[in-house]
């Protein structure tokens, strides 16, 4: 069992849904960034939460680009 799976199981005991997204730079010959995505429990809740988070992050990014430099 991976550390991500252990974390997923532990959090799943306390929450209705859990989604974990992780990345790590993997140097060496194979190089590049590796990722893992695991989730448990209510798929619709996880999907909705991720979608809402993406919309909110996109809007925050757009707002920060619209502000003049002296307002940050």
C-alpha positions in Angstrom: 0.0 0.0 0.0 1.4 3.4 -1.0 1.6 6.4 1.3 -1.0 8.1 -0.8 -3.4 5.2 -0.3 -2.7 5.2 3.5 -3.5 8.9 3.6 -6.6 8.3 1.5 -7.9 5.6 3.8 -7.2 7.6 6.9 -8.9 10.7 5.7 -11.8 8.7 4.3 -12.7 7.7 7.8 -13.4 11.3 8.6 -14.8 12.9 5.4 -17.6 12.2 3.0 -15.2 12.4 0.0 -11.4 12.6 -0.4 -9.4 13.4 -3.5 -5.6 13.6 -3.4 -3.5 15.1 -6.3 0.3 14.9 -5.9 3.3 15.7 -8.1 7.0 15.1 -7.7 10.0 16.0 -9.8 11.7 12.7 -10.6 15.3 13.5 -11.6 17.7 11.0 -13.2 17.6 9.2 -16.5 13.8 9.0 -16.7 13.5 12.6 -15.5 10.4 14.7 -15.5 7.5 15.2 -13.2 5.4 12.2 -12.0 1.9 12.5 -10.6 -0.6 10.5 -8.8 -4.3 11.1 -8.4 -6.5 9.0 -6.1 -9.9 9.5 -4.6 -12.4 7.7 -2.5 -16.1 7.8 -1.5 -18.6 10.1 -3.2 -17.4 10.6 -6.8 -20.0 13.3 -7.5 -19.0 15.3 -4.5 -15.3 15.0 -5.4 -16.0 16.0 -9.0 -18.1 19.0 -8.0 -15.6 20.2 -5.4 -12.7 20.0 -7.9 -14.8 21.8 -10.6 -15.7 24.6 -8.1 -12.1 24.9 -7.0 -10.9 25.3 -10.6 -13.5 28.0 -11.4 -12.6 29.9 -8.2 -8.8 29.6 -8.9 -9.3 30.8 -12.5 -11.3 33.8 -11.3 -8.7 34.7 -8.7 -6.0 34.5 -11.3 -8.0 36.7 -13.7 -8.7 39.3 -11.0 -5.0 39.5 -10.0 -4.1 40.2 -13.6 -6.7 43.0 -13.9 -5.4 44.9 -10.9 -2.9 47.7 -11.5 0.6 47.0 -10.0 0.1 49.5 -7.2 -3.0 47.8 -5.8 -1.5 44.4 -5.0 
